[in-house]
Amino acid sequence: MGTQFQIVLSGEDERALESAASYALDEVQRLDRQMSLYDPQSELSWVNAHAARATAKVEPGLYQVLERARRVQEETDGAFD
């Protein structure tokens, strides 16, 4: 993902905490596979390589991220692009 992160869990039910941590790590890995700029096989890399030439269909969650990024870029006059 090109960044560091930390998962901090609090509670007394060790099984529930382990399950939550596992779910969170699985989700991070899924997002990394989908949106990594370092992985030429990721969906985002595919979009970057093809969308300028033709319409690119993407998974709805990725579309929401890209649409939000476009709005932030517009709202900040390009400060965040």
Buried (B, 14 or more C-beta within 10 A) or exposed (E): BEEEEEEEEEEEEEEEBEEBEEEEEEEEEEBBBBBBEEBEEBBBBEBEEEEEEEEBEBEEEBEEBBEEEEEEEEEEEEEEE
